[in-house]
Amino acid sequence: DTGVSQDPRHKITKRGQNVTFRCDPISEHNRLYWYRQTLGQGPEFLTYFQNEAQLEKSRLLSDRFSAERPKGSFSTLEIQRTEQGDSAMYLCASSLSPGQGNYNEQFFGPGTRLTVL
Amino acid sequence: AQSVSQHNHHVILSEAASLELGCNYSYGGTVNLFWYVQYPGQHLQLLLKYFSGDPLVKGIKGFEAEFIKSKFSFNLRKPSVQWSDTAEYFCAVITSGGYNKLIFGAGTRLAVHP
């Protein structure tokens, strides 16, 4: 499968614990995005990488959230001291950069569903 | 702040009925517009997109959408729906200077009955 993959698919944790999610983008894509989707809402942008550089972070991303893309390939999203309000689906998407193709369609992964008890 | 509004949260139709899902965005500059679809148990996938040119765009599976700049709208249409169109549909926009980040509406859940 050459699509975007995410791991784990589901995570249940207790409030106060730290969690880390992984995203593997499509191999030739140098842009990577994280979104969060809560029940009854569309995905909301969290952060974005161009290669290993994190270029934008949403105000939704509190200090408890950190994302990395150390070698410009896979990315991790860590949430420290989880709260019940962090329960959501965390989506990863990847795309080409301008100049590498027509529109840089974002391809989405299956998401990681986080439940904080 | 930029935002996207989808008028209907739930739509129920019978097969062969016509579909129109409303989408409005709030941004005065240049936009790129999208409709994404999520079938049950599957990933979000692109249905169609508008960048420039002909405001009537055609996507996969017989869907089309019309960009009306004066109304800030990008409504999705299909003349005759099928049971397999049962899914959640999201309208999204990328604004100029927005780093390619998608701003989504809340989604419309469509159920098509045989």
Interface residues (C-beta under 8 A of the other chain):
Chain A: G3 V4 R31 Y33 Y35 G40 Q41 G42 P43 E44 F45 Y48 L55 E56 L91 A93 S95 Y103 N104 E105 Q106 F108 G109 P110 G111
Chain B: V4 H9 N32 H43 L44 Q45 L46 K49 F51 F90 A92 Y99 N100 K101 L102 I103 F104 G105 A106 G107
